[in-house]
């Protein structure tokens, strides 16, 4: 995407607030979740064959991952609310979704993710770990770490349940209720072209929401038994690595300028290959 931006300077023009800014926030946050919290340690393990991580390093990785994952849930809910206002209350959209509200929603999403991550990580750091000290996962996640705790985890489980309900279940329901309202309005549009044009404004976000929440809920619901741990790891890889890497592509390919730059880049590549023969 950086290469396409350099290819066509028009892409660098200021984006209007609302949907484009929300998408940029989700793209940035998703990349942080994978590129900063997971990939550096994962790549270092592959290159050095050293799969050990310190207690402080593990808690730090868990803290930033939980913060980014929680923030992403709030940002996805914010984007669904944005689409709800834009499609279901289009006449009032410009006055409701202004710059001040966008900044407040973005800041609130990060603060909520930071607060919840701080609470859970703080309780985790006070727990007593024992056993083999081997995490059966490719990063420090909640369930693998919980298996190593030998002290009482009642308070930790209760607080985490409340946090997950507010951060995942409630926001998941809110997001899908918003899209149910959006789809109901789209179905009432009389023309096929009108329905397709309206749905295209939220299709990429709907794909990201489905993949993110689908894999996240399945991972949390599947018991970590010996026979299902490999499936759990594969699904975790989807929402921690693959989805953040695919987000920029999914969100940007609906932009006409990006499509034009991609077409120009492909034509130049083909021309260079043909001229070399």
C-alpha positions as CSV (number, residue, x, y, z in Angstrom):
1,X,0.0,0.0,0.0
2,X,2.9,2.4,0.6
3,X,4.2,1.6,-2.9
4,X,0.8,2.4,-4.4
5,X,0.7,5.7,-2.5
6,X,4.1,6.6,-3.9
7,X,2.9,5.5,-7.3
8,X,0.0,7.9,-7.3
9,X,0.2,11.1,-5.2
10,X,-3.5,11.7,-5.4
11,X,-4.0,8.9,-2.9
12,X,-2.3,11.0,-0.3
13,X,-5.0,13.7,-0.4
14,X,-6.7,14.2,3.0
15,X,-9.4,11.7,3.6
16,X,-12.8,12.9,4.8
17,X,-13.7,12.1,8.4
18,X,-16.0,9.2,9.4
19,X,-15.6,6.0,7.5
20,X,-12.2,6.6,5.9
21,X,-10.7,7.7,9.2
22,X,-12.2,4.8,11.1
23,X,-10.8,2.4,8.6
24,X,-7.4,4.0,8.9
25,X,-7.6,3.6,12.7
26,X,-8.5,-0.1,12.4
27,X,-5.8,-0.8,9.8
28,X,-3.2,0.9,12.1
29,X,-4.3,-0.8,15.2
30,X,-4.5,-4.2,13.5
31,X,-1.0,-3.9,12.2
32,X,0.2,-2.9,15.7
33,X,-1.4,-5.9,17.2
34,X,0.5,-8.3,14.9
35,X,3.7,-6.3,13.9
36,X,4.5,-5.0,17.4
37,X,3.1,-7.5,19.9
38,X,3.6,-10.9,18.2
39,X,5.6,-10.9,15.0
40,X,9.0,-9.6,16.5
41,X,9.2,-12.4,19.1
42,X,7.9,-15.0,16.6
43,X,10.4,-14.1,13.9
44,X,13.2,-14.0,16.5
45,X,12.3,-17.5,17.6
46,X,12.4,-18.7,13.9
47,X,15.8,-17.1,13.3
48,X,17.6,-17.9,16.5
49,X,15.8,-21.1,17.4
50,X,15.4,-19.6,20.9
51,X,11.8,-20.0,22.0
52,X,12.2,-18.8,25.5
53,X,10.7,-15.6,26.8
54,X,11.1,-13.9,30.2
55,X,8.3,-13.5,32.6
56,X,8.3,-9.7,32.1
57,X,8.5,-10.1,28.4
58,X,5.5,-12.5,28.4
59,X,3.4,-10.1,30.5
60,X,4.4,-7.2,28.3
61,X,3.4,-9.1,25.2
62,X,0.1,-10.1,26.7
63,X,-0.6,-6.5,27.9
64,X,-0.1,-5.0,24.4
65,X,-1.9,-7.7,22.6
66,X,-4.9,-7.5,25.0
67,X,-4.9,-3.7,24.6
68,X,-4.9,-3.9,20.8
69,X,-7.5,-6.6,20.6
70,X,-9.8,-4.8,23.0
71,X,-9.3,-1.5,21.1
72,X,-10.1,-3.2,17.8
73,X,-13.4,-4.5,19.2
74,X,-14.4,-0.9,20.1
75,X,-13.2,0.5,16.7
76,X,-15.1,-2.1,14.8
77,X,-18.2,-1.2,16.8
78,X,-17.6,2.5,16.1
79,X,-17.4,1.8,12.3
80,X,-20.7,-0.1,12.4
81,X,-22.3,2.8,14.2
82,X,-20.8,5.1,11.5
83,X,-22.4,3.0,8.8
84,X,-25.7,2.9,10.7
85,X,-25.8,6.7,10.8
86,X,-24.7,7.1,7.2
87,X,-27.3,4.7,5.8
88,X,-30.2,4.8,8.2
89,X,-30.0,8.5,9.1
90,X,-28.3,9.9,6.0
91,X,-29.9,13.4,6.3
92,X,-28.6,13.9,9.8
93,X,-25.2,12.1,9.3
94,X,-23.1,15.2,8.6
95,X,-24.3,16.9,11.8
96,X,-24.1,13.8,14.0
97,X,-20.8,12.3,12.9
98,X,-18.6,15.4,13.1
99,X,-14.8,15.7,13.8
100,X,-15.3,16.1,17.5
101,X,-17.3,12.9,17.9
102,X,-14.9,11.0,15.7
103,X,-12.0,12.0,17.9
104,X,-13.9,11.2,21.1
105,X,-14.9,7.7,19.8
106,X,-11.3,7.0,18.7
107,X,-9.8,8.2,22.0
108,X,-12.5,6.3,24.0
109,X,-11.7,3.1,22.1
110,X,-8.0,3.3,23.0
111,X,-8.7,4.2,26.6
112,X,-11.2,1.4,27.1
113,X,-8.8,-1.2,25.6
114,X,-5.9,0.2,27.7
115,X,-8.0,0.1,30.9
116,X,-9.2,-3.4,30.5
117,X,-5.8,-4.7,29.5
118,X,-4.3,-3.0,32.5
119,X,-6.8,-4.6,34.9
120,X,-6.4,-8.2,33.5
121,X,-2.6,-8.0,33.2
122,X,-2.3,-6.6,36.7
123,X,-4.2,-9.5,38.2
124,X,-2.2,-11.9,36.1
125,X,1.1,-10.5,37.3
126,X,0.1,-11.1,40.9
127,X,-0.6,-14.8,40.2
128,X,1.8,-17.5,41.1
129,X,3.0,-19.6,38.2
130,X,4.3,-23.1,38.5
131,X,4.6,-26.3,36.4
132,X,6.7,-26.8,33.3
133,X,6.7,-23.1,32.4
134,X,6.1,-24.1,28.8
135,X,3.3,-22.2,26.8
136,X,1.6,-24.4,24.3
137,X,1.0,-21.5,21.9
138,X,2.9,-19.2,19.6
139,X,2.4,-16.1,21.9
140,X,1.4,-15.3,25.4
141,X,-2.4,-15.5,25.3
142,X,-4.9,-15.7,28.2
143,X,-5.8,-19.4,28.1
144,X,-2.3,-20.8,27.8
145,X,-1.1,-18.6,30.6
146,X,-4.0,-19.5,32.8
147,X,-3.0,-23.2,32.6
148,X,0.3,-22.3,34.3
149,X,-1.2,-20.6,37.3
150,X,-1.2,-22.7,40.4
151,X,-2.7,-20.1,42.8
152,X,-6.4,-19.3,43.2
153,X,-7.8,-17.9,39.9
154,X,-11.4,-17.2,41.0
155,X,-11.0,-13.4,41.0
156,X,-9.0,-13.4,37.8
157,X,-11.6,-15.6,36.0
158,X,-14.5,-13.4,37.3
159,X,-12.9,-10.1,36.3
160,X,-11.9,-11.5,32.9
161,X,-15.4,-12.8,32.3
162,X,-16.8,-9.3,33.0
163,X,-14.2,-7.7,30.8
164,X,-14.9,-10.1,27.9
165,X,-18.6,-9.6,28.2
166,X,-18.2,-5.8,27.9
167,X,-15.4,-5.9,25.4
168,X,-16.4,-8.8,23.2
169,X,-20.0,-10.0,23.7
170,X,-21.7,-6.6,24.1
171,X,-19.7,-5.0,21.3
172,X,-20.4,-8.0,19.0
173,X,-24.1,-7.7,19.6
174,X,-24.0,-4.0,19.1
175,X,-22.1,-4.3,15.8
176,X,-24.5,-6.9,14.4
177,X,-27.6,-5.1,15.5
178,X,-26.2,-2.0,13.7
179,X,-25.7,-4.1,10.5
180,X,-29.1,-5.7,10.8
181,X,-30.6,-2.2,10.7
182,X,-28.3,-1.3,7.8
183,X,-29.3,-4.4,5.8
184,X,-33.0,-3.8,6.4
185,X,-32.7,-0.3,5.0
186,X,-30.6,-1.5,2.0
187,X,-33.3,-4.2,1.2
188,X,-35.9,-1.5,1.0
189,X,-34.0,0.4,-1.8
190,X,-36.0,-0.1,-5.0
191,X,-33.2,-0.4,-7.5
192,X,-30.6,-3.1,-7.7
193,X,-27.8,-0.6,-8.6
194,X,-28.8,1.4,-5.5
195,X,-28.6,-1.6,-3.2
196,X,-25.3,-2.6,-4.6
197,X,-23.8,0.9,-4.3
198,X,-25.0,1.3,-0.8
199,X,-23.9,-2.2,0.3
200,X,-20.4,-1.6,-1.2
201,X,-19.8,1.2,1.4
202,X,-19.8,-1.4,4.2
203,X,-19.0,-4.7,2.6
204,X,-15.3,-4.6,3.4
205,X,-15.9,-3.8,7.0
206,X,-18.5,-6.6,7.3
207,X,-16.0,-9.1,6.0
208,X,-13.4,-8.0,8.6
209,X,-16.0,-8.1,11.4
210,X,-17.1,-11.6,10.4
211,X,-13.6,-13.0,10.2
212,X,-12.4,-11.3,13.4
213,X,-15.3,-12.2,15.6
214,X,-15.9,-15.6,14.0
215,X,-12.4,-16.8,14.8
216,X,-12.2,-15.0,18.1
217,X,-15.4,-16.6,19.4
218,X,-14.6,-20.0,18.1
219,X,-11.1,-19.9,19.8
220,X,-12.7,-18.8,23.1
221,X,-15.5,-21.4,23.0
222,X,-13.4,-24.4,21.9
223,X,-12.0,-26.2,25.0
224,X,-8.2,-26.4,25.0
225,X,-8.1,-30.2,25.0
226,X,-5.1,-32.0,23.7
227,X,-6.9,-33.0,20.5
228,X,-8.1,-29.5,19.7
229,X,-5.1,-27.4,20.6
230,X,-3.7,-27.5,17.1
231,X,-7.1,-26.2,15.7
232,X,-7.1,-23.5,18.4
233,X,-3.6,-22.4,17.3
234,X,-4.5,-22.2,13.6
235,X,-7.6,-20.1,14.4
236,X,-5.6,-17.8,16.6
237,X,-3.2,-17.3,13.8
238,X,-6.1,-16.1,11.6
239,X,-7.2,-13.3,13.9
240,X,-3.8,-12.3,15.2
241,X,-1.6,-12.4,12.0
242,X,-3.6,-13.0,8.8
243,X,-6.6,-10.7,9.5
244,X,-4.4,-7.6,10.4
245,X,-2.3,-8.2,7.3
246,X,-5.4,-8.5,5.1
247,X,-7.2,-5.4,6.6
248,X,-5.3,-2.8,4.5
249,X,-6.0,-4.7,1.3
250,X,-9.7,-5.2,2.1
251,X,-10.3,-1.6,3.1
252,X,-8.2,0.0,0.3
253,X,-9.3,-1.9,-2.7
254,X,-12.8,-0.3,-2.6
255,X,-11.1,3.1,-3.1
256,X,-11.1,4.1,-6.7
257,X,-7.8,5.9,-6.5
258,X,-6.1,2.8,-5.0
259,X,-7.6,0.6,-7.7
260,X,-6.3,3.1,-10.4
261,X,-2.8,3.1,-8.8
262,X,-2.8,-0.7,-8.6
263,X,-3.8,-0.9,-12.3
264,X,-1.1,1.4,-13.3
265,X,1.5,-0.5,-11.3
266,X,0.4,-3.8,-12.9
267,X,0.5,-2.3,-16.4
268,X,4.0,-1.0,-15.8
269,X,5.1,-4.4,-14.5
270,X,3.8,-6.2,-17.6
271,X,5.4,-3.6,-19.9
272,X,8.8,-4.1,-18.2
273,X,8.5,-7.8,-18.5
274,X,7.6,-7.6,-22.2
275,X,10.4,-5.2,-22.9
276,X,13.0,-7.5,-21.3
277,X,12.2,-10.2,-23.9
